[in-house]
Amino acid sequence: MVQRAFHFEDVAEVNWMPLYDEAVEDLECAFFLSANCFYKQALQVLRGVIELSVAHGYFILSQDAFEQWRDDPNYRLPYVRGNGGMLHRLHQAQWIDDRIYETGYELYGLLNGCVHATPGRMGSRRGEMDREKLEQFCSLSSRVGGFVIDLTMHFLLGSESLYTGSPGPLDSTDDIPF
């Protein structure tokens, strides 16, 4: 169990606002893409939202990694998942609990699959709405949003986080916001 949150001084030392600004832009982009029937590409962009959010915690955990990222244009982030990945490192250091680790691991894996084209993952023709793919996007974007909120609250509040989990999939009778 996570015992403490990041202290404000830890967060203040890392200029993490550009990461969240970029994540917000990516979220806006994902909604724009899905509204224009580019569902696969919208899911790919959602993957980046998770990566940026996890990187924020990773940079607080590793000041050296933050400084390399900030100063070296060729620096590459570690993988999000897998042994030695950013989620794994945050979990090993007990900065995130099992539930957050497993949710991030699962969501990133689902969205990682969208990078590779398969007949079932390819988008519709531009302008042709595909209700099933739109519902999938809405469900996954809701879960990603919940994960990012949960992760951020956990960074700030630790085990005292008030947010208890990501929302589940949308019911097919829910209104689609497009």
C-alpha positions as protocol buffer text, in pm:
chain_id: "A"
residue {
  index: 1
  type: MET
  ca { x: 0 y: 0 z: 0 }
}
residue {
  index: 2
  type: VAL
  ca { x: 119 y: 350 z: -80 }
}
residue {
  index: 3
  type: GLN
  ca { x: 193 y: 536 z: 241 }
}
residue {
  index: 4
  type: ARG
  ca { x: 260 y: 889 z: 123 }
}
residue {
  index: 5
  type: ALA
  ca { x: 195 y: 1118 z: -167 }
}
residue {
  index: 6
  type: PHE
  ca { x: 452 y: 1324 z: -348 }
}
residue {
  index: 7
  type: HIS
  ca { x: 529 y: 1622 z: -132 }
}
residue {
  index: 8
  type: PHE
  ca { x: 452 y: 1959 z: -286 }
}
residue {
  index: 9
  type: GLU
  ca { x: 824 y: 2039 z: -289 }
}
residue {
  index: 10
  type: ASP
  ca { x: 881 y: 1729 z: -507 }
}
residue {
  index: 11
  type: VAL
  ca { x: 616 y: 1842 z: -752 }
}
residue {
  index: 12
  type: ALA
  ca { x: 733 y: 2204 z: -750 }
}
residue {
  index: 13
  type: GLU
  ca { x: 1088 y: 2105 z: -848 }
}
residue {
  index: 14
  type: VAL
  ca { x: 963 y: 1940 z: -1165 }
}
residue {
  index: 15
  type: ASN
  ca { x: 819 y: 2169 z: -1428 }
}
residue {
  index: 16
  type: TRP
  ca { x: 545 y: 1924 z: -1514 }
}
residue {
  index: 17
  type: MET
  ca { x: 288 y: 2166 z: -1653 }
}
residue {
  index: 18
  type: PRO
  ca { x: 407 y: 2115 z: -2013 }
}
residue {
  index: 19
  type: LEU
  ca { x: 327 y: 1744 z: -1973 }
}
residue {
  index: 20
  type: TYR
  ca { x: -29 y: 1818 z: -1867 }
}
residue {
  index: 21
  type: ASP
  ca { x: -68 y: 2090 z: -2132 }
}
residue {
  index: 22
  type: GLU
  ca { x: 38 y: 1835 z: -2393 }
}
residue {
  index: 23
  type: ALA
  ca { x: -197 y: 1573 z: -2247 }
}
residue {
  index: 24
  type: VAL
  ca { x: -489 y: 1818 z: -2266 }
}
residue {
  index: 25
  type: GLU
  ca { x: -401 y: 1899 z: -2628 }
}
residue {
  index: 26
  type: ASP
  ca { x: -383 y: 1527 z: -2705 }
}
residue {
  index: 27
  type: LEU
  ca { x: -723 y: 1474 z: -2545 }
}
residue {
  index: 28
  type: GLU
  ca { x: -871 y: 1755 z: -2754 }
}
residue {
  index: 29
  type: CYS
  ca { x: -709 y: 1607 z: -3063 }
}
residue {
  index: 30
  type: ALA
  ca { x: -850 y: 1262 z: -2986 }
}
residue {
  index: 31
  type: PHE
  ca { x: -1203 y: 1403 z: -2962 }
}
residue {
  index: 32
  type: PHE
  ca { x: -1155 y: 1598 z: -3285 }
}
residue {
  index: 33
  type: LEU
  ca { x: -1033 y: 1284 z: -3463 }
}
residue {
  index: 34
  type: SER
  ca { x: -1321 y: 1071 z: -3337 }
}
residue {
  index: 35
  type: ALA
  ca { x: -1574 y: 1340 z: -3429 }
}
residue {
  index: 36
  type: ASN
  ca { x: -1435 y: 1320 z: -3782 }
}
residue {
  index: 37
  type: CYS
  ca { x: -1454 y: 938 z: -3790 }
}
residue {
  index: 38
  type: PHE
  ca { x: -1082 y: 874 z: -3742 }
}
residue {
  index: 39
  type: TYR
  ca { x: -1140 y: 627 z: -3460 }
}
residue {
  index: 40
  type: LYS
  ca { x: -816 y: 428 z: -3474 }
}
residue {
  index: 41
  type: GLN
  ca { x: -609 y: 746 z: -3480 }
}
residue {
  index: 42
  type: ALA
  ca { x: -812 y: 890 z: -3190 }
}
residue {
  index: 43
  type: LEU
  ca { x: -730 y: 582 z: -2983 }
}
residue {
  index: 44
  type: GLN
  ca { x: -362 y: 616 z: -3072 }
}
residue {
  index: 45
  type: VAL
  ca { x: -365 y: 971 z: -2937 }
}
residue {
  index: 46
  type: LEU
  ca { x: -534 y: 853 z: -2615 }
}
residue {
  index: 47
  type: ARG
  ca { x: -234 y: 625 z: -2566 }
}
residue {
  index: 48
  type: GLY
  ca { x: -16 y: 936 z: -2556 }
}
residue {
  index: 49
  type: VAL
  ca { x: -234 y: 1086 z: -2282 }
}
residue {
  index: 50
  type: ILE
  ca { x: -152 y: 788 z: -2059 }
}
residue {
  index: 51
  type: GLU
  ca { x: 219 y: 810 z: -2145 }
}
residue {
  index: 52
  type: LEU
  ca { x: 239 y: 1180 z: -2057 }
}
residue {
  index: 53
  type: SER
  ca { x: 50 y: 1130 z: -1731 }
}
residue {
  index: 54
  type: VAL
  ca { x: 272 y: 842 z: -1622 }
}
residue {
  index: 55
  type: ALA
  ca { x: 583 y: 1038 z: -1727 }
}
residue {
  index: 56
  type: HIS
  ca { x: 482 y: 1314 z: -1486 }
}
residue {
  index: 57
  type: GLY
  ca { x: 509 y: 1075 z: -1190 }
}
residue {
  index: 58
  type: TYR
  ca { x: 822 y: 917 z: -1327 }
}
residue {
  index: 59
  type: PHE
  ca { x: 993 y: 1255 z: -1348 }
}
residue {
  index: 60
  type: ILE
  ca { x: 902 y: 1335 z: -989 }
}
residue {
  index: 61
  type: LEU
  ca { x: 1042 y: 997 z: -885 }
}
residue {
  index: 62
  type: SER
  ca { x: 1358 y: 1046 z: -1092 }
}
residue {
  index: 63
  type: GLN
  ca { x: 1490 y: 1401 z: -1096 }
}
residue {
  index: 64
  type: ASP
  ca { x: 1783 y: 1282 z: -1312 }
}
residue {
  index: 65
  type: ALA
  ca { x: 1545 y: 1150 z: -1579 }
}
residue {
  index: 66
  type: PHE
  ca { x: 1357 y: 1481 z: -1575 }
}
residue {
  index: 67
  type: GLU
  ca { x: 1677 y: 1678 z: -1622 }
}
residue {
  index: 68
  type: GLN
  ca { x: 1786 y: 1450 z: -1909 }
}
residue {
  index: 69
  type: TRP
  ca { x: 1445 y: 1489 z: -2075 }
}
residue {
  index: 70
  type: ARG
  ca { x: 1453 y: 1864 z: -2029 }
}
residue {
  index: 71
  type: ASP
  ca { x: 1813 y: 1914 z: -2147 }
}
residue {
  index: 72
  type: ASP
  ca { x: 1873 y: 1641 z: -2408 }
}
residue {
  index: 73
  type: PRO
  ca { x: 1659 y: 1656 z: -2723 }
}
residue {
  index: 74
  type: ASN
  ca { x: 1755 y: 1294 z: -2798 }
}
residue {
  index: 75
  type: TYR
  ca { x: 1643 y: 1158 z: -2459 }
}
residue {
  index: 76
  type: ARG
  ca { x: 1377 y: 890 z: -2486 }
}
residue {
  index: 77
  type: LEU
  ca { x: 1139 y: 798 z: -2208 }
}
residue {
  index: 78
  type: PRO
  ca { x: 1147 y: 440 z: -2081 }
}
residue {
  index: 79
  type: TYR
  ca { x: 862 y: 217 z: -2191 }
}
residue {
  index: 80
  type: VAL
  ca { x: 532 y: 270 z: -2011 }
}
residue {
  index: 81
  type: ARG
  ca { x: 473 y: -100 z: -1946 }
}
residue {
  index: 82
  type: GLY
  ca { x: 697 y: -397 z: -1890 }
}
residue {
  index: 83
  type: ASN
  ca { x: 979 y: -475 z: -1651 }
}
residue {
  index: 84
  type: GLY
  ca { x: 1169 y: -152 z: -1595 }
}
residue {
  index: 85
  type: GLY
  ca { x: 896 y: 59 z: -1756 }
}
residue {
  index: 86
  type: MET
  ca { x: 770 y: 377 z: -1595 }
}
residue {
  index: 87
  type: LEU
  ca { x: 459 y: 212 z: -1445 }
}
residue {
  index: 88
  type: HIS
  ca { x: 674 y: -70 z: -1307 }
}
residue {
  index: 89
  type: ARG
  ca { x: 922 y: 174 z: -1154 }
}
residue {
  index: 90
  type: LEU
  ca { x: 646 y: 379 z: -990 }
}
residue {
  index: 91
  type: HIS
  ca { x: 488 y: 60 z: -856 }
}
residue {
  index: 92
  type: GLN
  ca { x: 820 y: -81 z: -729 }
}
residue {
  index: 93
  type: ALA
  ca { x: 891 y: 246 z: -548 }
}
residue {
  index: 94
  type: GLN
  ca { x: 540 y: 222 z: -397 }
}
residue {
  index: 95
  type: TRP
  ca { x: 434 y: 554 z: -548 }
}
residue {
  index: 96
  type: ILE
  ca { x: 127 y: 385 z: -699 }
}
residue {
  index: 97
  type: ASP
  ca { x: -77 y: 95 z: -569 }
}
residue {
  index: 98
  type: ASP
  ca { x: -169 y: -232 z: -739 }
}
residue {
  index: 99
  type: ARG
  ca { x: -504 y: -103 z: -868 }
}
residue {
  index: 100
  type: ILE
  ca { x: -355 y: 201 z: -1043 }
}
residue {
  index: 101
  type: TYR
  ca { x: -68 y: -6 z: -1179 }
}
residue {
  index: 102
  type: GLU
  ca { x: -302 y: -273 z: -1319 }
}
residue {
  index: 103
  type: THR
  ca { x: -545 y: -18 z: -1466 }
}
residue {
  index: 104
  type: GLY
  ca { x: -265 y: 173 z: -1640 }
}
residue {
  index: 105
  type: TYR
  ca { x: -107 y: -149 z: -1763 }
}
residue {
  index: 106
  type: GLU
  ca { x: -436 y: -276 z: -1906 }
}
residue {
  index: 107
  type: LEU
  ca { x: -545 y: 52 z: -2067 }
}
residue {
  index: 108
  type: TYR
  ca { x: -207 y: 119 z: -2224 }
}
residue {
  index: 109
  type: GLY
  ca { x: -206 y: -237 z: -2362 }
}
residue {
  index: 110
  type: LEU
  ca { x: -551 y: -195 z: -2513 }
}
residue {
  index: 111
  type: LEU
  ca { x: -454 y: 133 z: -2675 }
}
residue {
  index: 112
  type: ASN
  ca { x: -113 y: 1 z: -2779 }
}
residue {
  index: 113
  type: GLY
  ca { x: -295 y: -250 z: -2999 }
}
residue {
  index: 114
  type: CYS
  ca { x: -447 y: 39 z: -3195 }
}
residue {
  index: 115
  type: VAL
  ca { x: -109 y: 134 z: -3337 }
}
residue {
  index: 116
  type: HIS
  ca { x: -106 y: -169 z: -3566 }
}
residue {
  index: 117
  type: ALA
  ca { x: -355 y: -185 z: -3850 }
}
residue {
  index: 118
  type: THR
  ca { x: -583 y: -486 z: -3866 }
}
residue {
  index: 119
  type: PRO
  ca { x: -916 y: -507 z: -4049 }
}
residue {
  index: 120
  type: GLY
  ca { x: -1109 y: -474 z: -3722 }
}
residue {
  index: 121
  type: ARG
  ca { x: -910 y: -170 z: -3610 }
}
residue {
  index: 122
  type: MET
  ca { x: -908 y: 29 z: -3931 }
}
residue {
  index: 123
  type: GLY
  ca { x: -1116 y: 344 z: -3943 }
}
residue {
  index: 124
  type: SER
  ca { x: -1425 y: 415 z: -4142 }
}
residue {
  index: 125
  type: ARG
  ca { x: -1421 y: 628 z: -4448 }
}
residue {
  index: 126
  type: ARG
  ca { x: -1401 y: 993 z: -4365 }
}
residue {
  index: 127
  type: GLY
  ca { x: -1743 y: 1124 z: -4279 }
}
residue {
  index: 128
  type: GLU
  ca { x: -1903 y: 782 z: -4227 }
}
residue {
  index: 129
  type: MET
  ca { x: -1993 y: 746 z: -3863 }
}
residue {
  index: 130
  type: ASP
  ca { x: -1947 y: 399 z: -3716 }
}
residue {
  index: 131
  type: ARG
  ca { x: -2154 y: 384 z: -3398 }
}
residue {
  index: 132
  type: GLU
  ca { x: -1970 y: 81 z: -3257 }
}
residue {
  index: 133
  type: LYS
  ca { x: -1627 y: 240 z: -3304 }
}
residue {
  index: 134
  type: LEU
  ca { x: -1751 y: 570 z: -3164 }
}
residue {
  index: 135
  type: GLU
  ca { x: -1890 y: 394 z: -2857 }
}
residue {
  index: 136
  type: GLN
  ca { x: -1557 y: 214 z: -2815 }
}
residue {
  index: 137
  type: PHE
  ca { x: -1376 y: 547 z: -2830 }
}
residue {
  index: 138
  type: CYS
  ca { x: -1615 y: 705 z: -2579 }
}
residue {
  index: 139
  type: SER
  ca { x: -1574 y: 413 z: -2340 }
}
residue {
  index: 140
  type: LEU
  ca { x: -1195 y: 411 z: -2363 }
}
residue {
  index: 141
  type: SER
  ca { x: -1163 y: 790 z: -2341 }
}
residue {
  index: 142
  type: SER
  ca { x: -1379 y: 782 z: -2028 }
}
residue {
  index: 143
  type: ARG
  ca { x: -1157 y: 514 z: -1875 }
}
residue {
  index: 144
  type: VAL
  ca { x: -839 y: 701 z: -1972 }
}
residue {
  index: 145
  type: GLY
  ca { x: -977 y: 1021 z: -1817 }
}
residue {
  index: 146
  type: GLY
  ca { x: -1062 y: 831 z: -1499 }
}
residue {
  index: 147
  type: PHE
  ca { x: -716 y: 677 z: -1488 }
}
residue {
  index: 148
  type: VAL
  ca { x: -544 y: 1014 z: -1532 }
}
residue {
  index: 149
  type: ILE
  ca { x: -755 y: 1168 z: -1256 }
}
residue {
  index: 150
  type: ASP
  ca { x: -690 y: 870 z: -1030 }
}
residue {
  index: 151
  type: LEU
  ca { x: -316 y: 877 z: -1101 }
}
residue {
  index: 152
  type: THR
  ca { x: -292 y: 1252 z: -1042 }
}
residue {
  index: 153
  type: MET
  ca { x: -493 y: 1238 z: -721 }
}
residue {
  index: 154
  type: HIS
  ca { x: -274 y: 954 z: -602 }
}
residue {
  index: 155
  type: PHE
  ca { x: 40 y: 1159 z: -672 }
}
residue {
  index: 156
  type: LEU
  ca { x: -105 y: 1444 z: -470 }
}
residue {
  index: 157
  type: LEU
  ca { x: -281 y: 1257 z: -190 }
}
residue {
  index: 158
  type: GLY
  ca { x: -119 y: 912 z: -184 }
}
residue {
  index: 159
  type: SER
  ca { x: -326 y: 643 z: -17 }
}
residue {
  index: 160
  type: GLU
  ca { x: -571 y: 912 z: 93 }
}
residue {
  index: 161
  type: SER
  ca { x: -688 y: 958 z: -268 }
}
residue {
  index: 162
  type: LEU
  ca { x: -1056 y: 1046 z: -284 }
}
residue {
  index: 163
  type: TYR
  ca { x: -1102 y: 909 z: -633 }
}
residue {
  index: 164
  type: THR
  ca { x: -1173 y: 538 z: -624 }
}
residue {
  index: 165
  type: GLY
  ca { x: -1146 y: 417 z: -980 }
}
residue {
  index: 166
  type: SER
  ca { x: -1198 y: 460 z: -1348 }
}
residue {
  index: 167
  type: PRO
  ca { x: -1551 y: 457 z: -1483 }
}
residue {
  index: 168
  type: GLY
  ca { x: -1659 y: 144 z: -1662 }
}
residue {
  index: 169
  type: PRO
  ca { x: -1768 y: 114 z: -2023 }
}
residue {
  index: 170
  type: LEU
  ca { x: -2054 y: 324 z: -2148 }
}
residue {
  index: 171
  type: ASP
  ca { x: -2392 y: 164 z: -2174 }
}
residue {
  index: 172
  type: SER
  ca { x: -2509 y: 149 z: -2535 }
}
residue {
  index: 173
  type: THR
  ca { x: -2811 y: 358 z: -2437 }
}
residue {
  index: 174
  type: ASP
  ca { x: -2597 y: 649 z: -2313 }
}
residue {
  index: 175
  type: ASP
  ca { x: -2610 y: 965 z: -2519 }
}
residue {
  index: 176
  type: ILE
  ca { x: -2315 y: 1010 z: -2754 }
}
residue {
  index: 177
  type: PRO
  ca { x: -2176 y: 1366 z: -2716 }
}
residue {
  index: 178
  type: PHE
  ca { x: -2121 y: 1415 z: -3093 }
}
